[in-house]
Amino acid sequence: MMWKSFEQRIRDIASFRWNKPAIAETIAGIKCDCVLKESDRWIVIEITQENSLEKVRRDITKLLTVRNSLFIEGIYCQCYFVMQDKPTDSMRQSGEAQRIKVMSGMEFQNEYFEYDNYLYARKQKQFGSLINMETGRPEENSYIRVAYRNKKDGNEVYIDDIIDLLLKGRKIVLKGDFGLGKSRCVKEVFDCLSNDQLVNPYVIAINLRDHWGAKRAQEILLRHFEDMGLRAGSIIKTFDNANFVYLLDGFDEIGTQSWSSDIQRMQHIREISVCALKDLISKVQGGILITGRDYYFNSDDEMLSCLGLDDKQTIILECHSEFTETELLEFMSQNIPELTEKGKIKQLPVWFPKRPLVIQLMQKYAEDMFSVEHTLDDICSFWYVLLSKICEREAKIYPALNPEVIKKVLLYLADITRFRTDNVGPITQNDLSDAFISAAGITPNDETAIMLQRLPSLGRISADSPDRQFLDSFILDGLRAESIIQLSKSWNAEVFQKEWINPLNQIGLGILAEYIGNNSKRRESFFLLARNASSAKNQILAADIVSALCMLSEDYMDFREVVIDGGYFSNLSFEGKEIQRLTIMNSIIDKLDLTNSKMAENVEIRKSIISTIYGISSKDSIPSQFYDCEVKQFEMLATNTLVKRARLSDSQKILAEMIHKLFFQPGKGRREETLLRETAGSSNKKLSQNILSELVKEKLVKIVPGDEGDVYKPVRRETGRMDKMLTDLTLSKDPLWIKVTEMG
């Protein structure tokens, strides 16, 4: 603690308490640390950080001299001796004998404002949306250092930076969607600023959703302190002082939930709803952190105007939509020990979700999820366990429902978004009702209507509308893939006649591919699904299935004259495959990978728009099977091609290709024959066998029996090591890389 900071804090508290200037002054030749003057009554305070009884007695003598001198002048003097630590009984008794109050700085502060009581009470309460859904208690996850983006200059800002800005009296707005960590940021700032109560400013953290209808700043403060079980009288007098920092969480939740089709009327409603917040912001001299969802106001200009903030003086921060891999691993190591304990996993799979919302959902079911064998074997296994736990948990909250009904509701809503121009929604109130009727066969009652409003990963589309949308692409894509899987089990011809407009993305394709690849008998069903969809109206369904089939670890794919006319492929990969009997026309392909591919003459891609082709460098290299296609971009290096062009020796190239095939492509594993053929060729077969044996010896790959011979499966906890090896390549110092390099 800095001595001057403590001394100034006591002066500030005294000034608040007696509504007078508190200054240092010399009286009767004695320097007094703090003096407050009324006409015939002065308050004199001696402030010290020393803790000895001798010091107390010396300063009591000094205070007696001051008091006697003032008494001669007809001035009554009230004396205090304030020390940093709690005084002993002997110290207090020495003061009481001379009618001088000996006390600690905290005790002196609490006579004006019971700040330590406030801090204790506030920490017991919930911070915004931080709540443990199982217990109803405030969430206590360990904080992981994450970055927030400064919207004006694009720089990364961290908690320490936010605290420094608040201590300088700056006004900060932190925006972000649900589940991205706004309330967690507020809690961390609160915890940091409340660590040293007699040095840092007073920090007041308010959940704005508790203050609907307030019109003035004082109403917010009075209600907030009443909720803490404390009196706000002293605070009301000085709440606007620069020694206060306010953390105001959820400006989008203080407003009315009504809506109107009239844009100007909605703006007026929002402005009225936050008038008390604007009043508080306009009066406070200290730092303020305000959080809320991005969609609440139509623009930053409207937000600044409604909240009474100056554009030039306000710092606008945005939450990132995903954890970095480092942040995610740190979070999981501290908060999900079920996943990381005993070296179970050191590196997350490449497909692992990184959005905070999914991580929060997953964390709630961690104990159950990661007790299930093979949860992390592949994306399909992980998705199945996650979806099951989500539905089971919701069924526990609403016992009238069973997990299967909740699952059907989510699948119905995901299918609805296949038709929506915004991809993730909108989902209307009628859609929610129809989903429940379809799943349960009855109209929703009041209880189930509440459940429908709070389904996991659904959120309001805007402040102006009651409509919902999916907040997380991992869950939406997973549900869409699951819907196709269910279709393969219970044939529904009506789906073939639907005209979807939104395709599966990489996550959904990965889940679908893993499901198909786990059992060779499933492939025939999905070929048949694709054929029926393509010959009817649902070209997007056919495109999804073709894309998923192309992700299987096969080097030969015969699509049996499937014709897709008007499809949409988010990711289509022919890498390392020979493709037979497939026609794509009048379609959109976002990403097409032709690396090391072979397309038979009976394959055609006609009159389609392709955003990026990987594996060829220019239009001159486009295969002859392409007719009248518009290609916007070419990228030569993709996946394995990058490895093959890195000037590696034969042994290095084989090792790098094996690692890529085993650890970073979809699939649980590869047969020995396929793996050796893909990575080496006949001339280097023995070298490939030796390298594969080395991977097994190092326990990086394990051998399991398969239907058609042994299968080599990657040990997923070693993914991080493999990723670094592929990143470093010839610069790698890994013992395995060095050993394989010596093989030639």
N, C-alpha and C positions, 0 to 999 in steps of 0.2 A: 504494500500500500504506500502511495506517495503521501508524505506528511501534509503538504499544502492542500492536496485534494481533500483529505479528511477534515482539515481545519476549515476549508471553504464550505464543505458540506454542512458542518455544524452551524456555520454562520447562516447558510441558506435556510436551514430548518428553523433557526431562531427567527429569521426574518418572516418566514411563512407564519409561524406560530403567533407572533405578536404584531404582525402587520407594520413593522418598522424597519428602517435600514439597519443592518448589522455591520458594524465597522470595528476595526482595531483602533485603540486609542490609549494614550498614556494619561493615567490619573494619579495624582499625588506622587509623581515620579516613577510609577509602576506601569510597565507595558501590559495592557489588557488585550487578550486575543479577540474578544467579541463584546461589544457594548451596544445596547439598544436604549434609546432615551425617550422618556415621556416627561412632562413638565415637572413633576415632583416624584417620579418613580423611574429608576433605571434598572436594567437587567445587565449584569456583568457575568461573563462566562469565561472561565479559564479552560483551555483545550490542550490536552497532552497525549502523547502516545507512550509515555513512560508508565511503568506498572509498579513502581516501588512505593512502599508506605512513606518513606522519607520524602519523596517528591510530592506526594499528596499533602503531607503536613506542611511542607515549605510553601506550597501554593495556597493552602488554606490561610496561612499567616498573611500572605500577600493580599488575598481577597479581604481579610479582616481590615487591613490597613486602608484599602480602597473604600470599604463600606463606612469605616469611621470618618474618613475624610469627607465623603459625600454627606454623611449625617450632619456634620458641622455646618454644611451649606444648606441644610434643610431638605435634602434629597434622600428618599428611601431607596435602599439598594437591595435587590434580590440577587443572591449569588449562586452560581452553579459551577461545579468542577466536573468536566466531561473528559473521560479517558477512552482510549481505543478499546481496551478489553474490559471485561466485567470486573468491577472492583470487589475486593474482599470485604468481609464483615468489618474488619478493623478499620479499613479505609472509610467505609460508610459511617461508622461510629465516630471517627475523628471529625467528619463533616457535620454530623448531626449535633455534636456538642457545641458547634459554633453556628448552628442554623444555616449550614451550607449543604446543598444537596450534591452528593457524590454519586455519579452514575456513569454507565457506559454510553458510547455514542448511539448504540442501538436503543437503549432505554430512553435516551433523550429524544430520539426520533419518534419512538412509539408513543410518547406523551402527546405528540402532535398527530401522527399518522401511523397506525399500526401496520407498517409496511411488511414486516416479517410475517405477520398473520395473513396479510393479503397474499404474499407469495406462496405460503403454505396452502391456503385455500384454493388459489388459482391452479396450482399444480395438481390438485386432486380432481379438477374439472377437465372436461374434454376440450381439446383444441380443434376447432372446426370439425372436419370430417374424420379426424384421427380417433377412431373408436374400435375396440375389439368386438367384432360382431357376435362372437360367441358369449362373451361375458358382459357386454355392455359397458365395460370400464374403459377409461382412456387408454389409447394404444401406447405402448412403451418400447417400440422398436428402437434399436440403436440407429443413430443418425449416420448416414454415409455422405461424405463430402461430395457434393455435386455442383455443377456449374449452372448458372442462369445467364441467359443472353440479354445483353443491353440492346434494346431495340434500335436505339439511335445510332450507335457506332459499331454494333456487332460484336463487341468485346465480351469475354466471359467474366462473370462476376460470381464470387463465392460468398459464403456466410460471413467470413471475416470482413470482406469488402462492404457488405450490407451494414454490418455493425458499425464500421468506421463512418460510413455515410450518415447513419442515424445519429451518432454521437456529434456529428457536425451540424445537426439540425435539418438534414435534407428530407425531402418528401419522395417516397419510392412507391411505385405501383408494381405489383407482381401478378402477372396474368398467366392463365393456363387452364386446360381442360380438367375435368374431374379426374382425380387420382394421380395427378402429376407432381404432387408434393408441396403445394402451397401452404397447407396447414402445418406440414412437417417443418417447413422453413420457419414459420412463425414460432413454433414451439422451440426450435433450436436457438433462435435469436433471443427469445424470452429466457431460456435457461442460461445462456451466456451472459446476458446483461444483469441477471439476478444473482450471479455468483458472488459479487462483492457489493453488498447493499449500501455501504457508506462511501463508495467511490463512484460507481456508475449512476446514471440518472435513474429515477423511478421508471419502471417499465410496466405498462398497463396493457394487458392482452384481452381483447374483446371479441367474442363471436357475434358478428353483426346480425346473424339470423335470429338472435334472441331479442331484437329491438325493432320489430315491425311497428310502424305507426308512430315512432318517436318523431318529434318536430324540432327539438332543440338538443344541443350538446349535453346540457345538464340532465336531460331525461335519460340519455344513454348511460351516463356515468352513475346516476342514482340507481337505475335498474341493475346495472352491472354489479355494483357493490352490494346491493340487497341480495342478489343471487349468490354472492360469496358469504352472506351472513354477516356483513360488516357495515359500519356507518360510513357515509360518504361526505359528511359535513365538512371536514377539514379539506378534503380534496377539492370540493366544489369551489372553495375560495381561491385555489391556486392551480387548478388543473391546466391552465394555459401557460404556465411558466416553462422556461426553456429546460428546466431540470427534469421534465417528463418526456418519455418516449412512448408513443402509442403504436400498438400492433393491432390493426383492424382487419379481421379476417372475414371475407365473404361479402363484398359489396353487392354481389348478385343475389344474395339471400336476404338482404334487408328489405328488398322491394316487394311489391305486390306480385302475386302469381297470376293475376288476371291478364288478359290479352285482348287485342283489338286489331282489326284489319287496317285501321287508320294509322299510318306510320307516325304522323305528327302527334296524334293522341297518345300513342305508346311512348314517344319521347317525353311528353309532358308527364305521363304516369311515372316514368322512371325518375324524372327530375324531382317530382314531389316525394317519391319513395325514399330518396337518399338525402332529403333536405337536412335532417338532423346530422347526418354524417358530414355533409358540406359545412354545417355550422361548426362542428367540432374541428374539422380540418382548418377552417379559416381562422380559428381563434388560437390554436396551439402554436407555440413558438418553437418547440423542440422537434425532434425527428419523428416521422410517421412512416410506417410500412402498411400499405393497404393491399389486400389481395382480392381476387375475384376471377370468374370465368370470362374468357375472351369474348364470348358471344353476347354478353348482357347488354352492352352498349353497341350501337351500330358502327361506331368509329372511335378512335382515340380522341378526336376533337370533342365528340359528344361526352365521352367519359370525363375529360379534363374540365369541361364546362359544368357538368352536373355536380362534380365533386369540388369545384372551386379551386382547381389547381392551375398553376402557371406552366405552360408548355416548356419554357426555357429552364425553369427551376425544378421540374419534375423528372425523375429518372424512371423510365418504363422498362421493366424486366420481363422476360418470358421464360417459362419452364420448358426444358427440352422434353420432347415426346418419348425419348427412350433413354435408358441407362447405357452408358458405355460398358464394354465387357468388364473393364477393371472395376467400375462402380458396382456392377451387378454381382460380381464374384465377392466383393467386399461385403455388400449387403447380405448376400446369402450366407456367407461364412459367419456373420454375426447374428442373423435372425432366423436362419433355417438350418440349424445344426443337423437335422435329420438328413439333409442332402450332402453336407460337407464333412461330417464327422468321420473319424477313422479312415481318412484318405479315400472316402467313397468316390469323390470326384474332385479333381483339381482344375479341370477345364470344362466349360459347358459346351454341349454340342452346338454346331454352327446354327442349327434351326431354333435354338432355345429362345423363347420370347423375352424381349427386353423392355417392354413398356411397363411402367410402374403399376398400372391398373391390373394387368395379368399377374404380376409378381405379388401384389397384395392379395388377390384372390387365391393364388397358389399357396401363399404363406398360411392362409387360414386353414387349409386342408393338408398342410405339409406332413404332419404326423401320419395321417391316413394315406396320403399319396405315396410317400416314399417308403412306406412299409409294403407296398405292392411290388412284387418282383417284376423286374424288367421295365419299370416305369420310364427309365431313361434310355432304353435300348434303341428306340427310334421315335420319330415324331408322332407316328400313329399310336404307339403305346402310350406315350405321354398324353396325347390329346384325349384318348379314351378315358384314362384315369381322371384327368382334370374335369372333363364334362360330367362324368359320373359323380364326382365329389361336389360339384356346383349344384347339381340337381338334388342330391341327397341333403345338402345343407339347407336349401330353400324349402324342401319338404319338411324338415325339422321345425323350421320357423312357422310354416303353415301346415299343421298336421292334417288338414282336410284334403290336402293334395298329396299325390305320390310322385316320386322322382320321374316316372315315365311320362306323366302328364306335363310336368315342367319341361322335360326334354322335348316333347312334341311341340309345345308352345314356342320354344326357342327355334326349333327347326322350321316351323311354319313362318316365323318372322324373318328368318334368314332367307327363305325362299322368296318372300315378298320383296326383299331388297334386290333380287335379281332383275326386277322390272323397273326399279327406281333410278332416275337419272343421276341422283347424287351418290349412288352406289351403297352408302351406309343407311339410307333412309330417303324420305321421311316415313315413319311408321305412325299412322293415325290412331286415335282412340278406337275407331271402328276396327282397325286392323288387330289391335290387341284383343278386342272382344271376339272377333272372328277366329283368332288363333286359339283362344281358350275353348270356344264352342267346338272347333275342329278336333282339339286334343281330348276334351273331356266329355263332349256330347251334351253339355248343358250351358246355360247362360251364366256368366260370372255373377256372383253375389258381391256384397260389400267387401267381405274379407279377401276374396280372390281378386277383386278389382284393385285392392291395395297392392297385392303381390305383383300384379301385372305392371303397375306403375314403377316398381322398383326391381325389375328383373336385372340380374347381373349383366354389366357391360352396356346397358341401355341408359341413355340420358336425354334431357331436353334438347331439342334441335336449336332453339333460340329462346330468348325471353319473350318473344312476341307470339309464340305458338305452344300449344300443349303437345305437339307431336314429338315423338322420340326418334332416336337414331342409335346405331351401334357406335360405341365409343372406342372400341378396340378391334383392329383389323385381324389380329390373331384369332380371337374368338369368332368373329364373323366368318372368316375364311374356313375355320375349322368346322363350323356348323354347316356351311355350304357343302364341304366335302362329306361330312357325315350324312347329309341329306341324300347325296348320290349313293353312298354306301347302303343306306336303308332302301333306296330304290332298287338296288341290285338284289336285295333280299325279298322284297315284296313288290312285284312288278305293278306299275301304275301307268297304263297307257296314256292317261290324260297329260302326264308330264311331257310326253313327246310332242304334244300339240302346242305347248306354251312357247312363247317367244321371249326368252330371257335376253337381257342386254348386257349384263355384267358377268364376266368370267371369273373363274377361280384364279387367285394369285399364287405366288410361290409356296406359301404355307399350306394352302388347301391342296395344291397339286402334290406336295410332298406327302401329306397325310393320305391322300387317295392312292398315290403310287405305292407307298409302304403297305397299305392294306391289300392292294392287288398282288403285290410281290410276295406277301407272306404265305400265299397258297396258290400254287400253279393252276389249280382247278378254277380259280376265280376269273382268270383271264378271259375264258370263253364267254362268261356272262357279261363282262364289260365290253368285249368286242361286239356282242349282240346289242347291248345298250347303245353303243355309239352308232351302229348301223341303223337301228330303229329311229334314233333321234335325228340323224342326218337325213333320213328319207322322209321325215315329217317336218315339223317347223322349228324344233329346238336345236338349232345349229350350235348354240353356245354350250349346251350339254355335251354334244358330240365333240366339240373342240376341247372341252375340259378332259374328257376321257382319253382322247388321242394324246393330249399333252402329258397326262399322267402315265399312260402306257409307254411313252417315249422315255420316261425317267427310270424305267426298270433297267436293271443291270443285265441287259441282253444286247447282243451285237447284231441281231437280225429281227426285224419287225415287219410282218406281212399284215397289212390292214384290209385285205380282201375286198378291194374295190370300194372302200368307203369314200364318199364324196361329201365334202363340207362346203356348202355354198352360203356365204354370209355369216361366217363364224367370227369369233373374237378369241385370239390366243394371247394370254398375257406372257407366257413363256413356253416356247416350243424348242426342244433340244433334240437334234439328230446326232449329237456328238458320238463319234466312235461306232455308229450303227449303219447297217445296210437297211434302207427303207424300201418296201415293196407295196405296190397297188394302193396308192393314196392320192386323192385329188383334193386340193384346197383352192377355192376360187371366191372372188368378191369378198375377201375377208380382211381383217386387221390382225397383224402379228406384232406385238410390242418387241419381243426379243426372239430371235431365231438363231440357234447355234448350229453351224454346219461343220464344226471342227472335226476333221478326220471322218467325215460321213460319206456314205455312198448312196446315191439315189438312183434306183433303177429307172429304165425308160418309161415304165408304167406309173411313175410318180410325176405329178404336175402341180405347180403352184401358179395360178392364173389371176390376173387383174386384182391383185391384193396390195395393201399398203403395209410395208414392213418398216418399223421404226429403226431397228438395229439388227444387222446380220453379223454374227461373230464367226470368225474362222476364215474369212476372206478379206482381202484388202481393198478391193475396188469393184466397180461395175464389170470390169473386164473378166473378173473371176467368177461371176454369177453362173451357176450351172445352167445347162441348156434346158432343163426342165422348168425354168421360170419363164413366164410369158406375160408381158405387159404389166409388170409389177413396179411399184414405186418404192424405192429403198432410200431412206433418209440418211442412214449412217452405216459405215462399215467399221468393224473392229477386228484387227487381225489376231490379237492375242486374247485368248479366252481359256480359262481353266487349264487343261492339260497342255495346250499349245504353249503357254507361257513357260512351262517346265521344259518342253522339248526344244525351245529356242534359246535356252540359257547357256549354251556352250558347255554342257556337262559331259563328263566321260560316260561310257556305256553303263557302268555300274551305278553312277550317281543318277543317271536318267531313269534307270529301272527302279531304283529305290524311291525317287521322287514320284514317279507315276504310280507305284504301288501304294504309297501313302495317300496320294490324291484319290485313287479309286476306292480305297478301303475306308478312309476317314472323312472324306469331304464330298462324296457323292451319295445320293439316296440309296438305301438298301442296308440290310443287316450284315451282309457279307458277300463274298464271291467264291465260286467254285475254283479249285486249283487250276483246272484246265483253262478256264476262261481268263483267270487272272494272269497266268503265264503268257497266254497268247496275246492279250491286250497290251502287256507291258514290255515284252521282249522280242517276240518273233523267234523263229526256229534257230537262227544262228546263235542266239544268246540264251537258249533255254536252260543250259546248265547253270550259267551265271544267275539267271532269274531264280532258279530253284535254290541256289545257295543263299541268295539275299532273302528270299521268303523264309527259309529255315532260320536265318538270323533274326528276323522279326518275331518268329515264334519263340526262339531261344531267349530273346530279350523280354518276353512276356508282353509284347506290344500287340500281338495277334494270337487268338486262340482258335483251335481246330474243333469243329463240332460236326457230327454226322448229319448229312442231308439226304433228301430223297434220291439224289442222283450223284452221290459221292460226298467227300468231305467238303465243308464250307469253312473258309477263313473269315473270322469275325474280328473287327477291331476292338481293342480294350479302350473304352471311351474316356476313361480318366487320363489317358495319355494324349488326348487330342491337343492340348496346349503345347506339349513338346513337339508333336508332329507339325503343328502349325508354324512354330518357330523355325523348324528345320526347313520347311518349304519357303519361308520368308528369307532366311539367310542363304540357302543353297550353298554356293561355293565358299561362302564366308563362315559356314557353320562350324562350330567347335564341338558339336555333339559327338560323343564317343562312337555312336552307331554310324553316323555319317563318315567319320574318319575311318572306321573299320571297313565300311563298304567301299570307300574311295580306294583303299589299298587293294581291293579285289580287281581293280582295273576298270 
